[in-house]
Amino acid sequence: MKFAARTPARDVAAEVPNVEADEAESDWPLAPNYAVRPLIARAVFKDSLTAKIQTDLRLRKPVTILITTPTADWTLAIAAQASTVYPFSKVASAAKAPSKSAALECPAPTGAVFGISPNLSWLSPTVVAGADHKVRLKIRPSVIGQALASYCGKRRVPVRNADVSGLDLPDIVYAMRPGSTPRQCVERMRRAVESRSAPPATKIVPKLDELSGYGAAAQTMKGLASDFERKRETAVPFTMPGVLLHGRPGCGKTMLAQSFARSVKAPFLSTSVAHWFRAGDGHLGDVAIAAQRFFDRAVAQAPSVALLDEIDAIPDRAAMEGRDRSFWTPIVTGLLMQIDELRRGGSGVILIAATNHFDQLDTALIRPGRFDLHVEIKGPETPAEVESVFRHCLEDDLGGVSITPAVRLASLATGAEIDSWVRLARDQAARASRPLSLTDLIDAIAPAEDRPLEELKEIALHEAAHAAVGYWLGVNVQSATLLSTSTQAGSTQIGPDGGIFSRVELERRATAMLAGRASDEILSRGVTSGAASDLHKATALVLDIHVRLGLGETLLARESVEFSHLLLDPILRALVEDDLRRLMEDARAHVRRLEIPIRTLAAQLVQNRVITADDIAAAVGSRDSAWTHPQLEFER
């Protein structure tokens, strides 16, 4: 590597590397103990100054130069180099936000003035307003590679963006040790990058290629990962689209973001609105500062991956009134400005947001230009995907054992639920001082049943009626189960068929909801309180048909619907009541028609505790099926 001037080795600290020189091999034998920090800082400092700036400095013009640094460590090192390389200049630097009472440094512009900070708002407004040049500190891999060759006195090795992505100055300095070759130093940097590509965890976050149960969402993120890596290698500022991950709780939104970061080997940062409030006293200023720090850290470690978790904690301003609106509007507006600044600046940060409630988000927050890609995570949907998630969580446990019974019980479970069951099963095996068994796993998913058999048969008939009638009517029935929770004795899962429904399609769904009550009347001991939630759902759906969706007898529609409308409007109440009675009669007719498959499915439920879509299809068959009574496990 060549330098602007050759000096004896004893005065190497005064040398300034010429980073535009040939990169083949260092021709200057440096002592291995040469100070690393000044070497790196000086090379990066000189590389960041444009030709025009260097000309102005050589002519000693009274110019003001603002340098935006990635971090506080870079700020201190670059400020020291500015004073050393250009001793006639004055330096105003700020490595952290000034206190409210602090007097901001404002040197007299009698000569060159450097303003250096990670955040230019921390400098004197006078210095910022009077700037002649603004530059962002560039940490180019080729400059790091030249510094490595100079430090080690060896031939230069290639350094890629991915090798130093997101590393702070201390990380780079720590990787360069006396007696090491450039290749060894680069390998240390790579390990440092890898360690920051995901947060500490009890087990390694899988890469995107290793994920299971994410379907189209994983494919979308793989495409983004390729774009991120390609743009990073160009060594020029780049912008990535904002990504909004949404899905039900526990479907793996945070895991997908972490996996993306690990796959591209980029630093991963995570925050939430709750964290912003915990960072201070909850006052507006404290929340704004905490949010700003998150974005500053993301830019400082760029190229990086920044996750804004549970973004639905930012309320929709259109739904707020009075004091709530007054408090939240500055926070929402500030967040929007920070996102816009991040996107405009070519920061190299990919901002990912995650939410369980996509429909509750502020429309200004999720518009294109802020979050361009809306990625729904549905979780594992097929038995193969469910088993793949189980195998990932189990690691080496139950390697040669079929886990099909557990997979059936876990139909439509989220990744978080599966992980929780595996941990519970391991705890149970550990308490018994034995290896994990399939029985432990099944017990964790479906604890031993303590309900009477007659009660289970009754619940099974109820759920089987939902499933059989729904399937018969073309509703997307996914599964039914006897597994109980704190709020339900069993459940039938009905998936979406699309985003647009006709009145006939919605009424078929309502009929399937009422089929459980019809089964209680016809096949069991009579109507019980167990069908109360079915009635609530069916009533809400029919009310929507008339009031919100514009599918009733009037074109008048309201944006929101409440049950109180039925109390205030006797005509509407009569319409809903008439529809419910008509649909209830339809449900009774279908239960009588489908009694044999309903009893077949109920018997399978009692035995297996879960039935899948395939089980339901096999029992009900087509509408032309003619059923004969099979040998059932229990009779009416």
C-alpha positions in Angstrom: 0.0 0.0 0.0 1.3 3.5 -0.9 1.2 6.6 1.2 1.3 10.3 0.4 4.7 10.6 2.1 7.3 8.1 3.5 8.6 8.6 7.0 10.7 6.6 9.4 8.9 3.8 11.2 9.3 5.5 14.5 7.0 8.3 13.3 4.3 6.2 11.7 1.5 7.8 13.7 1.8 10.9 11.6 1.2 9.0 8.4 -2.1 9.2 6.6 -2.9 6.2 4.3 -3.8 7.0 0.7 -6.9 4.7 0.4 -7.1 5.2 -3.4 -3.7 3.5 -3.8 -3.1 0.1 -5.3 -4.6 -2.6 -3.1 -2.3 -5.5 -4.1 0.2 -5.6 -1.2 1.5 -3.3 1.5 5.0 -2.0 0.7 5.5 -0.4 4.1 6.7 -2.7 6.9 4.7 -1.7 10.0 5.6 -2.8 13.5 2.9 -5.3 14.7 2.4 -3.2 17.8 1.3 -0.1 15.8 -1.7 1.5 17.5 -4.8 -0.1 15.9 -7.5 2.5 16.9 -5.7 5.5 15.3 -4.8 3.6 12.2 -8.4 2.5 11.6 -9.9 5.8 12.5 -7.5 7.8 10.4 -8.0 5.6 7.3 -11.8 5.8 7.6 -11.7 9.6 8.3 -9.6 10.4 5.2 -11.6 8.1 3.0 -14.9 9.9 4.0 -13.7 13.3 3.0 -14.5 14.3 -0.5 -12.0 15.7 -2.9 -13.6 19.2 -2.6 -13.4 19.0 1.2 -9.7 18.0 1.1 -9.0 20.8 -1.3 -10.6 23.4 1.0 -8.7 22.0 3.9 -5.4 22.1 2.0 -6.0 25.7 1.2 -7.0 26.3 4.8 -10.4 27.8 3.9 -12.7 28.7 6.9 -15.2 25.9 6.1 -17.5 24.1 8.4 -17.7 20.3 7.9 -20.3 18.2 9.5 -19.6 14.4 9.9 -22.3 12.0 10.9 -20.7 9.0 12.7 -22.3 5.6 13.4 -21.6 5.5 17.1 -20.1 7.3 20.1 -16.8 5.4 19.8 -16.4 6.5 16.2 -17.2 10.1 17.2 -14.4 10.2 19.8 -11.9 8.5 17.4 -12.7 10.7 14.4 -12.6 13.9 16.5 -9.1 12.9 17.7 -8.0 12.3 14.1 -9.5 15.6 12.8 -7.5 17.5 15.4 -4.3 15.5 14.6 -4.5 15.5 10.8 -5.6 19.1 10.6 -4.1 20.8 13.7 -5.2 24.2 12.4 -8.9 23.2 12.6 -11.3 23.4 15.5 -13.5 20.4 16.5 -17.0 20.5 18.1 -18.1 16.9 18.8 -20.9 15.3 20.8 -20.9 11.6 21.5 -24.2 11.6 23.4 -27.3 13.8 23.7 -26.5 17.0 25.7 -28.3 17.7 29.0 -30.9 20.5 28.9 -28.6 22.8 30.8 -25.5 22.1 28.8 -23.9 24.9 26.7 -23.3 23.6 23.2 -19.8 24.1 21.8 -19.7 26.7 18.9 -16.1 27.4 17.8 -15.4 30.7 16.1 -15.2 30.1 12.3 -11.7 31.7 11.9 -10.5 28.5 10.3 -11.8 25.1 9.4 -14.4 23.7 11.9 -15.4 20.1 12.2 -18.8 19.2 13.8 -18.8 15.5 14.6 -21.7 13.4 16.1 -23.9 10.4 15.6 -26.8 12.8 15.7 -26.4 16.3 14.3 -29.1 17.7 16.6 -26.7 17.2 19.5 -24.4 19.9 18.0 -24.9 23.6 18.2 -27.7 24.7 15.9 -25.4 27.5 14.8 -22.7 25.1 13.7 -25.2 22.9 11.8 -26.9 25.8 10.1 -23.6 27.2 8.9 -22.2 24.0 7.5 -20.5 24.1 4.1 -20.1 20.3 3.8 -22.0 17.4 5.2 -20.7 13.8 5.0 -21.6 10.5 6.6 -18.7 8.5 7.8 -18.1 5.6 5.4 -16.6 2.3 6.8 -15.7 0.7 3.5 -14.4 -2.9 3.6 -11.5 -2.0 1.2 -10.3 0.6 3.7 -10.4 -2.0 6.6 -8.6 -4.4 4.4 -5.8 -1.9 3.6 -5.5 -1.1 7.3 -5.3 -4.8 8.1 -2.4 -5.3 5.6 -0.6 -2.3 7.0 -1.0 -3.4 10.6 0.0 -7.0 9.9 2.7 -6.2 7.3 1.2 -8.9 5.1 -0.5 -9.2 1.7 -4.0 -7.8 1.8 -6.9 -10.2 2.0 -10.4 -9.4 0.6 -12.8 -7.9 3.1 -16.5 -7.9 2.2 -19.3 -5.8 3.5 -20.8 -8.9 5.2 -17.5 -9.3 7.2 -17.8 -6.0 9.0 -21.6 -5.3 8.8 -22.8 -3.7 11.9 -19.5 -3.8 13.8 -18.5 -0.9 15.9 -14.9 0.5 16.1 -14.0 -1.5 19.3 -15.2 -4.7 17.5 -12.8 -4.1 14.6 -9.9 -3.0 16.9 -10.4 -6.1 19.1 -10.2 -8.4 16.1 -6.7 -7.0 15.1 -4.2 -8.6 17.4 -0.3 -8.7 17.4 1.1 -11.6 15.5 -2.2 -12.3 13.6 -2.5 -12.6 9.9 -5.1 -10.5 8.0 -7.1 -13.6 7.4 -7.2 -14.4 11.1 -8.4 -10.9 11.9 -11.1 -11.1 9.2 -12.3 -14.4 10.6 -12.7 -12.8 14.1 -14.7 -10.0 12.5 -17.0 -12.5 10.8 -17.6 -14.3 14.1 -18.4 -11.0 15.7 -21.0 -10.3 13.0 -22.5 -13.7 13.4 -22.9 -13.3 17.1 -24.8 -10.1 16.6 -27.1 -11.4 13.9 -29.7 -12.6 16.4 -30.3 -12.0 20.1 -29.0 -14.4 22.8 -31.2 -17.4 23.1 -31.3 -20.8 24.7 -31.0 -22.4 21.3 -29.8 -21.2 17.9 -32.3 -19.3 15.8 -32.7 -21.3 12.5 -31.8 -19.7 9.2 -34.6 -19.1 6.7 -33.7 -22.2 4.8 -34.2 -24.2 8.0 -37.6 -22.8 9.0 -40.7 -24.9 8.9 -44.3 -24.0 8.8 -44.0 -20.5 7.4 -45.1 -21.2 3.8 -45.2 -18.2 1.5 -44.0 -15.9 4.3 -40.6 -17.6 4.4 -40.4 -17.4 0.6 -41.0 -13.7 0.7 -38.4 -13.1 3.4 -35.9 -15.3 1.4 -36.3 -12.9 -1.6 -35.7 -9.9 0.7 -32.6 -11.6 2.1 -31.2 -12.0 -1.4 -31.9 -8.3 -2.1 -30.3 -7.2 1.2 -27.1 -9.2 0.6 -26.8 -8.0 -3.0 -27.3 -4.3 -2.0 -24.9 -4.6 0.9 -22.1 -5.8 -1.3 -22.4 -2.7 -3.5 -20.8 -0.6 -0.7 -23.1 2.3 -1.5 -26.0 3.6 0.7 -29.1 1.5 0.1 -32.8 1.4 1.2 -34.8 -1.7 1.9 -38.6 -1.9 1.9 -40.4 -1.8 5.3 -42.0 -5.2 6.2 -45.1 -5.7 8.3 -45.5 -9.2 9.7 -49.0 -10.0 10.9 -50.8 -13.1 12.2 -52.3 -14.7 15.2 -50.4 -14.7 18.6 -47.6 -17.3 18.7 -47.4 -17.8 14.9 -43.7 -17.0 14.9 -43.4 -13.4 13.8 -40.4 -12.6 16.0 -38.7 -15.9 15.1 -39.0 -15.0 11.4 -37.4 -11.6 11.9 -34.6 -13.1 13.9 -34.1 -15.8 11.3 -33.9 -13.2 8.6 -31.1 -11.4 10.5 -29.2 -14.6 11.1 -29.5 -15.6 7.4 -28.1 -12.3 6.2 -25.6 -12.1 9.1 -26.7 -8.6 10.1 -27.1 -7.1 13.6 -30.6 -7.6 15.0 -32.2 -5.0 17.2 -35.6 -5.2 18.8 -37.9 -2.8 20.6 -41.5 -2.2 21.4 -43.8 0.6 22.6 -43.9 -1.0 26.0 -40.1 -0.8 26.1 -40.2 2.9 25.3 -42.5 3.5 28.2 -40.3 1.5 30.6 -37.2 3.4 29.5 -38.3 6.5 31.5 -41.2 7.8 33.6 -43.7 7.3 30.8 -43.8 11.0 30.0 -44.1 12.1 26.4 -40.5 13.3 26.2 -39.1 10.0 27.6 -41.1 7.9 25.1 -39.9 10.1 22.2 -36.2 9.8 23.3 -36.4 6.0 23.7 -37.9 5.7 20.2 -35.2 7.9 18.8 -32.5 5.9 20.5 -33.8 2.7 18.8 -33.6 4.2 15.4 -30.2 5.8 16.1 -28.8 2.4 17.2 -30.2 0.7 14.0 -28.5 3.3 11.8 -25.3 3.1 13.8 -25.1 -0.7 13.3 -26.2 -0.6 9.7 -26.6 -2.6 7.6 -28.9 -4.0 10.2 -32.3 -5.6 10.9 -34.6 -3.6 13.3 -37.8 -5.1 14.7 -40.6 -3.0 16.1 -42.6 -5.6 17.9 -46.3 -5.4 18.9 -46.7 -2.3 16.8 -50.5 -2.4 17.4 -49.7 -0.8 20.8 -49.5 2.4 18.7 -53.2 3.3 18.5 -55.2 4.3 15.5 -55.6 8.1 15.7 -58.9 7.9 13.9 -60.4 5.9 16.8 -59.1 8.2 19.6 -60.8 11.1 21.2 -60.0 13.9 23.6 -57.0 13.5 25.9 -56.0 10.2 24.3 -55.6 11.9 21.0 -53.7 14.8 22.5 -51.2 12.4 24.2 -50.7 9.9 21.4 -50.6 12.2 18.3 -47.1 13.6 19.0 -45.8 10.0 19.5 -47.4 8.7 16.4 -46.3 11.7 14.3 -42.7 11.4 15.7 -42.6 7.7 14.8 -43.8 8.4 11.3 -41.1 11.0 10.9 -38.4 8.6 12.1 -39.5 5.9 9.7 -39.5 8.4 6.8 -36.0 9.6 7.7 -34.8 6.1 7.9 -36.2 5.3 4.5 -34.9 8.5 2.9 -31.4 8.4 4.1 -30.2 5.1 2.4 -29.4 3.9 5.9 -29.1 0.2 5.0 -31.6 -0.7 7.8 -34.5 -3.0 7.0 -37.3 -2.1 9.4 -39.7 -4.9 10.3 -42.9 -4.5 12.3 -44.9 -7.2 13.9 -48.6 -7.3 15.0 -51.3 -9.6 16.1 -54.0 -7.1 15.1 -53.5 -5.8 11.6 -56.9 -4.3 11.4 -56.3 -2.0 14.4 -53.2 -0.2 12.9 -53.1 3.5 12.0 -53.5 3.6 8.2 -50.8 6.3 7.9 -48.4 3.9 9.7 -48.8 1.0 7.3 -49.1 2.8 3.9 -46.6 2.1 1.1 -43.4 4.1 1.6 -43.3 3.1 5.3 -44.3 -0.6 5.3 -44.4 -1.7 1.7 -44.7 -5.4 2.3 -47.5 -6.9 4.4 -46.6 -10.5 5.1 -49.2 -12.7 6.8 -47.9 -15.6 8.8 -50.4 -18.4 9.0 -48.3 -20.9 10.9 -48.0 -24.6 10.1 -51.1 -25.8 8.1 -50.4 -29.3 7.0 -49.5 -32.4 9.1 -46.1 -32.4 7.5 -45.5 -28.8 8.5 -46.7 -29.4 12.1 -44.3 -32.4 12.3 -41.4 -30.4 10.9 -42.0 -27.7 13.7 -42.1 -30.5 16.3 -38.8 -32.0 15.0 -37.1 -28.6 15.2 -38.3 -28.1 18.8 -37.4 -31.6 19.8 -33.9 -31.4 18.3 -32.4 -34.9 18.9 -35.2 -36.2 21.1 -37.6 -38.9 19.8 -35.4 -39.2 16.7 -36.5 -42.7 15.8 -40.0 -42.5 17.1 -43.1 -41.7 15.1 -44.8 -38.6 16.5 -48.0 -38.9 14.4 -50.3 -39.1 17.4 -48.8 -35.8 18.7 -49.1 -34.2 15.3 -52.8 -35.1 15.1 -53.5 -33.5 18.5 -51.5 -30.4 17.6 -53.5 -29.7 14.4 -53.4 -26.0 13.5 -51.2 -25.2 16.6 -48.8 -22.3 16.4 -45.1 -22.7 16.7 -45.1 -21.1 20.1 -47.7 -23.6 21.3 -45.6 -26.5 20.0 -42.5 -25.2 21.6 -44.3 -24.8 24.9 -45.6 -28.4 24.8 -42.1 -29.7 24.1 -40.7 -27.8 27.0 -43.4 -29.1 29.3 -42.8 -32.7 28.1 -39.1 -32.3 28.8 -39.8 -31.0 32.3 -42.0 -34.0 33.0 -39.4 -36.4 31.8 -36.7 -34.6 33.8 -38.7 -34.9 37.0 -39.0 -38.6 36.5 -35.2 -38.8 35.7 -35.7 -40.5 32.4 -35.4 -39.7 28.7 -38.3 -37.9 26.9 -41.0 -40.2 25.6 -43.9 -39.8 23.2 -46.2 -40.3 26.2 -44.7 -37.2 27.8 -45.3 -35.2 24.7 -48.9 -36.3 24.3 -49.6 -35.6 28.0 -48.3 -32.1 27.5 -50.5 -31.5 24.5 -53.6 -33.2 26.0 -53.5 -33.8 29.7 -55.3 -36.8 31.0 -59.1 -36.4 30.6 -61.0 -36.2 33.9 -64.4 -35.5 32.5 -67.1 -38.2 32.7 -67.4 -40.3 29.5 -71.1 -39.3 29.0 -70.1 -35.7 29.1 -67.4 -36.3 26.5 -69.9 -38.1 24.2 -72.2 -35.2 24.4 -69.5 -32.6 23.6 -68.2 -34.9 20.8 -71.7 -35.0 19.2 -71.9 -31.2 19.5 -68.5 -30.6 17.8 -69.0 -33.3 15.2 -72.3 -31.6 14.2 -70.4 -28.3 13.6 -67.8 -30.1 11.5 -70.2 -32.4 9.4 -72.8 -29.7 8.7 -70.1 -27.1 7.9 -68.3 -29.5 5.5 -71.6 -30.5 3.9 -72.4 -26.8 3.2 -69.0 -26.1 1.7 -67.5 -24.2 4.7 -63.8 -24.6 5.2 -63.8 -26.8 8.3 -60.2 -27.5 9.4 -60.5 -29.7 12.5 -62.5 -30.3 15.7 -61.2 -31.3 19.1 -62.3 -32.2 22.6 -59.3 -30.5 24.1 -60.7 -28.1 26.7 -59.5 -24.6 27.7 -60.6 -22.3 30.4 -63.4 -21.0 28.2 -64.6 -23.9 26.1 -65.2 -27.6 26.5 -64.3 -28.4 22.8 -63.9 -26.5 19.6 -64.3 -26.7 15.8 -61.9 -24.6 13.7 -63.3 -23.0 10.6 -60.8 -21.3 8.3 -61.3 -18.4 5.9 -62.5 -19.1 2.4 -61.5 -15.7 1.1 -62.1 -12.0 1.8 -65.5 -11.5 0.0 -68.7 -13.4 0.9 -72.2 -13.5 -0.4 -75.2 -13.6 1.9 -75.7 -17.2 1.1 -72.1 -18.1 2.1 -72.4 -16.2 5.3 -75.7 -17.8 6.2 -74.1 -21.2 5.6 -71.5 -20.3 8.1 -74.2 -19.3 10.6 -76.0 -22.6 10.0 -72.8 -24.5 10.8 -72.5 -22.5 14.0 -76.1 -23.4 15.0 -75.6 -27.1 14.1 -74.1 -27.8 17.6 -77.3 -26.6 19.3 -79.4 -28.6 16.8 -77.3 -31.7 17.7 -77.9 -31.1 21.4 -81.7 -31.0 20.7 -81.9 -34.0 18.4 -79.0 -36.4 19.3 -78.4 -35.6 23.0 -80.3 -34.7 26.1 -81.6 -31.3 24.9 -80.3 -27.8 24.6 -77.7 -26.8 27.2 -75.8 -23.6 28.0 -72.8 -25.1 26.0 -74.3 -23.6 22.9 -74.4 -20.0 24.2 -71.2 -18.9 22.4 -72.5 -20.4 19.2 -75.7 -18.3 19.4 -73.6 -15.2 20.1 -71.5 -15.8 17.0 -74.4 -16.6 14.8 -76.3 -13.6 16.0 -73.3 -11.3 15.4 -72.9 -12.7 11.9 -76.6 -12.2 11.0 -76.5 -8.7 12.5 -73.5 -7.9 10.3 -75.4 -9.1 7.2 -78.2 -6.5 7.9 -76.2 -3.6 9.5 -72.6 -3.5 8.4 -72.2 -5.5 5.2 -75.1 -4.1 3.2 -76.5 -7.6 2.5 -79.9 -7.2 4.1 -83.1 -5.6 2.8 -81.8 -2.0 3.0 -78.8 -0.2 1.6 -78.2 1.6 4.8 -75.0 0.4 6.5 -73.1 1.3 9.6 -69.3 1.1 10.1 -69.5 -0.6 13.4 -72.1 -3.0 14.9 -73.1 -3.5 18.6 -75.7 -5.8 20.1 -77.3 -2.7 21.6 -78.6 -1.9 18.2 -81.0 -4.9 18.6 -82.4 -3.3 21.8 -82.9 0.1 20.2 -84.3 -1.0 16.9 -87.3 -3.4 17.1 -87.5 -3.8 13.3 -83.9 -4.8 13.1 -84.4 -7.2 16.1 -87.3 -8.9 14.3 -85.3 -9.3 11.1 -82.4 -10.9 12.9 -84.7 -13.1 14.9 -86.5 -14.3 11.8 -83.3 -15.2 10.1 -81.9 -17.0 13.1 -85.1 -19.1 13.4 -84.9 -20.0 9.7 -81.3 -20.9 9.8 -81.9 -23.0 13.0 -84.5 -25.0 11.1 -82.0 -25.6 8.3 -79.4 -26.7 10.9 -81.9 -29.2 12.4 -82.6 -30.6 9.0 -78.9 -31.0 8.2 -78.3 -32.8 11.5 -81.1 -35.3 10.8 -79.7 -35.9 7.3 -76.1 -36.3 8.5 -76.8 -38.2 11.7 -74.7 -41.2 10.7 -71.5 -39.3 9.8 -72.0 -37.1 12.9 -72.1 -40.1 15.1 -69.0 -41.6 13.3 -67.0 -38.4 13.8 -68.1 -38.2 17.4 -66.9 -41.7 18.1 -63.5 -40.8 16.5 -63.4 -37.6 18.7 -63.9 -39.6 21.9 -61.2 -42.0 20.9 -58.6 -39.7 19.4 -59.6 -36.3 20.9 -59.2 -34.6 17.6 -60.5 -35.0 14.0 -58.9 -33.5 11.0 -60.3 -32.1 7.7 -59.4 -35.5 6.1 -61.4 -37.4 8.8 -64.4 -35.1 8.2 -64.3 -35.5 4.5 -64.0 -39.3 4.8 -67.0 -39.5 7.1 -69.3 -37.1 5.3 -68.3 -37.8 1.7 -70.2 -36.1 -1.1 -73.8 -34.8 -1.1 -74.8 -37.9 -3.0 -73.6 -40.3 -0.3 -76.1 -42.9 1.1 -75.1 -43.8 4.6 -75.8 -47.0 6.4 -75.3 -47.4 10.1 -71.7 -48.6 10.9 -70.7 -50.3 14.1 -70.4 -47.2 16.4 -68.4 -47.0 19.6 -71.5 -45.7 21.4 -75.1 -45.4 20.5 -77.6 -42.6 20.9 
